[in-house]
Amino acid sequence: MSSQTHKAAIVSHYTAKPSDFHIADMPRPVLTTATQVEIKVHAASLNPIDYKRAEGMLSIALPEGFPLLLGYDVAGVVVQTGSAVTRFKAGDRVYGRVDSEHAGAIAQYLVAEERVLAEIPESVGYATAASVPLAGLTAKQALEAGGLKRGQTVFVSGGMGGVGMFAVALARLHFGASEVITTVSTSKVDRVREMGATRVVDYTKEDYTEVLRDTADVAFDTVGDAAIYKVAKPNASAVSVAMLPDGSALEHFRQDRVPLSMLGSVKMAVAKRVIDCAGWFLTRGFRAKNVRYSYVVLRPDGEDLERTFNPLLASGKLSPAISNTYPFTDAGVQAAFAECRGGHATGKIIISVE
Ligand SMILES: NC(=O)c1ccc[n+]([C@@H]2O[C@H](COP(=O)([O-])OP(=O)(O)OC[C@H]3O[C@@H](n4cnc5c(N)ncnc54)[C@H](OP(=O)(O)O)[C@@H]3O)[C@@H](O)[C@H]2O)c1
């Protein structure tokens, strides 16, 4: 642990109260392995996992120590590198979604594994870069898991949320889908067309499961609605990142975390059994239609980020929507978390640190 301090956004206990989110002086993180990179943070983006963790919703899979540092998505400048780091050097501009044990991107400094980082293209700003990693990679990996192919029709629910927006854009730009259908509320209809949607259903006015019945080769749920199977063609595929995860997904959330205590292991085993049973019940509609269904958990991967997103960002073909940018102050952090928790952002929520 460093004797130097820096400022970081934290909560001191599990909480959903906005006023409990604040900036504190914390020990500045230090490199603990040769494969790590220290970053001076310029911008961070928020994701629902940040407030879910703060509220203790992931506490069975990810038991926390406090104060809990917040933020997974970072964009900034490399300050120093471990001796085994090969892709980056001090001064490089990088972005990425850090592992759970390194979370704390809403801060002045952050340490991350080299493998989760990508270089920011020259023409791309820090806020735009910070908007991409978690939501963008989730969208890409989910559509990949759904087996989306060139010329197919894809349905994405919540097409102007963080994940939905990247899924809508990538469906055409990366996967070559011929039709991209999505749901949004009224104020987002025009914006989601600009992101690449070819057909938009305003879910506040129409029942998407009726008007889109049996249309999609791949149906992607980003809002946690088990009725999405109705939109998939029979024998098609469906993926979700927002419905109840399956038991094995809980292990993915843990990634490389420290082992659980005896009591923690028992709680984890019970939780897995309970959610597997609930999941089996929730997904009966998919089975009745022979729709292949899977719950996808994001895999942080800097090279995937670079390969998939850098050409699109650098060419201007992909321009992520920023819902709001907040300052790195107590009030800014609190407002950003309130917007994220509200669940109706238009694209990504940014905290500008530097
Ligand atoms: N499994 C994983 O690895 C993984 C990774 C990333 C995210 N996630 C999860 O995926 C979910 C979405 O994340 P996100 O970052 O995209 O969240 P977000 O940015 O908060 O977006 C939520 C979007 O959902 C829309 N929405 C809400 N209710 C809706 C409804 N009934 N029908 C259609 N759209 C609706 C909202 O738009 P309106 O204002 O139009 O309602 C909003 O744009 C969260 O639950 C998150 O935890 C999981």
The ligand as an SDF file (V2000), in Angstrom:
LIG
                    3D

 48 52  0  0  0  0  0  0  0  0999 V2000
  -24.1520   -9.6720  -17.5240 N   0  0  0  0  0  0  0  0  0  0  0  0
  -23.2670   -8.7080  -17.7210 C   0  0  0  0  0  0  0  0  0  0  0  0
  -22.0600   -8.9600  -17.8540 O   0  0  0  0  0  0  0  0  0  0  0  0
  -23.7420   -7.2960  -17.8030 C   0  0  0  0  0  0  0  0  0  0  0  0
  -22.9200   -6.3120  -18.3550 C   0  0  0  0  0  0  0  0  0  0  0  0
  -23.4260   -5.0280  -18.5000 C   0  0  0  0  0  0  0  0  0  0  0  0
  -24.7010   -4.7110  -18.0560 C   0  0  0  0  0  0  0  0  0  0  0  0
  -25.4550   -5.6920  -17.4780 N   0  0  0  0  0  0  0  0  0  0  0  0
  -26.8330   -5.4000  -17.0270 C   0  0  0  0  0  0  0  0  0  0  0  0
  -27.5850   -5.0380  -18.1910 O   0  0  0  0  0  0  0  0  0  0  0  0
  -28.5870   -4.1100  -17.8320 C   0  0  0  0  0  0  0  0  0  0  0  0
  -28.4960   -2.9020  -18.7600 C   0  0  0  0  0  0  0  0  0  0  0  0
  -27.2930   -2.2170  -18.5210 O   0  0  0  0  0  0  0  0  0  0  0  0
  -27.0710   -0.7820  -19.1640 P   0  0  0  0  0  0  0  0  0  0  0  0
  -25.7030   -0.3560  -18.8260 O   0  0  0  0  0  0  0  0  0  0  0  0
  -27.4780   -0.7950  -20.5900 O   0  0  0  0  0  0  0  0  0  0  0  0
  -28.1480    0.0680  -18.3330 O   0  0  0  0  0  0  0  0  0  0  0  0
  -28.6660    1.5480  -18.5940 P   0  0  0  0  0  0  0  0  0  0  0  0
  -27.6270    2.3230  -19.3230 O   0  0  0  0  0  0  0  0  0  0  0  0
  -29.1820    2.0370  -17.3130 O   0  0  0  0  0  0  0  0  0  0  0  0
  -29.8710    1.3990  -19.6240 O   0  0  0  0  0  0  0  0  0  0  0  0
  -31.0880    0.9680  -19.2620 C   0  0  0  0  0  0  0  0  0  0  0  0
  -32.0130    1.2670  -20.4590 C   0  0  0  0  0  0  0  0  0  0  0  0
  -33.1420    0.4260  -20.3600 O   0  0  0  0  0  0  0  0  0  0  0  0
  -34.2310    1.1240  -20.9200 C   0  0  0  0  0  0  0  0  0  0  0  0
  -35.4560    0.5490  -20.3970 N   0  0  0  0  0  0  0  0  0  0  0  0
  -35.9050    0.5240  -19.1240 C   0  0  0  0  0  0  0  0  0  0  0  0
  -37.0720   -0.1580  -19.0520 N   0  0  0  0  0  0  0  0  0  0  0  0
  -37.3310   -0.5890  -20.3130 C   0  0  0  0  0  0  0  0  0  0  0  0
  -38.3640   -1.3610  -20.8940 C   0  0  0  0  0  0  0  0  0  0  0  0
  -39.3760   -1.8420  -20.1790 N   0  0  0  0  0  0  0  0  0  0  0  0
  -38.2970   -1.6400  -22.2210 N   0  0  0  0  0  0  0  0  0  0  0  0
  -37.2800   -1.1740  -22.9760 C   0  0  0  0  0  0  0  0  0  0  0  0
  -36.2770   -0.4280  -22.4790 N   0  0  0  0  0  0  0  0  0  0  0  0
  -36.3080   -0.1410  -21.1710 C   0  0  0  0  0  0  0  0  0  0  0  0
  -34.0170    2.5620  -20.5310 C   0  0  0  0  0  0  0  0  0  0  0  0
  -34.5410    3.3690  -21.5510 O   0  0  0  0  0  0  0  0  0  0  0  0
  -35.9010    4.1950  -21.3980 P   0  0  0  0  0  0  0  0  0  0  0  0
  -35.5520    5.4670  -20.7020 O   0  0  0  0  0  0  0  0  0  0  0  0
  -36.3220    4.3630  -22.8180 O   0  0  0  0  0  0  0  0  0  0  0  0
  -36.8330    3.3540  -20.5710 O   0  0  0  0  0  0  0  0  0  0  0  0
  -32.4950    2.7070  -20.4930 C   0  0  0  0  0  0  0  0  0  0  0  0
  -32.0380    3.3500  -21.6550 O   0  0  0  0  0  0  0  0  0  0  0  0
  -28.3730   -3.8040  -16.3440 C   0  0  0  0  0  0  0  0  0  0  0  0
  -29.2330   -4.6240  -15.5980 O   0  0  0  0  0  0  0  0  0  0  0  0
  -26.9350   -4.2250  -16.1080 C   0  0  0  0  0  0  0  0  0  0  0  0
  -26.6750   -4.5680  -14.7670 O   0  0  0  0  0  0  0  0  0  0  0  0
  -25.0050   -6.9640  -17.3330 C   0  0  0  0  0  0  0  0  0  0  0  0
  1  2  1  0
  2  3  2  0
  2  4  1  0
  4  5  1  0
  4 48  2  0
  5  6  2  0
  6  7  1  0
  7  8  2  0
  8  9  1  0
  8 48  1  0
  9 10  1  0
  9 46  1  0
 10 11  1  0
 11 12  1  0
 11 44  1  0
 12 13  1  0
 13 14  1  0
 14 15  2  0
 14 16  1  0
 14 17  1  0
 17 18  1  0
 18 19  2  0
 18 20  1  0
 18 21  1  0
 21 22  1  0
 22 23  1  0
 23 24  1  0
 23 42  1  0
 24 25  1  0
 25 26  1  0
 25 36  1  0
 26 27  1  0
 26 35  1  0
 27 28  2  0
 28 29  1  0
 29 30  1  0
 29 35  2  0
 30 31  1  0
 30 32  2  0
 32 33  1  0
 33 34  2  0
 34 35  1  0
 36 37  1  0
 36 42  1  0
 37 38  1  0
 38 39  2  0
 38 40  1  0
 38 41  1  0
 42 43  1  0
 44 45  1  0
 44 46  1  0
 46 47  1  0
M  CHG  2   8   1  16  -1
M  END
$$$$
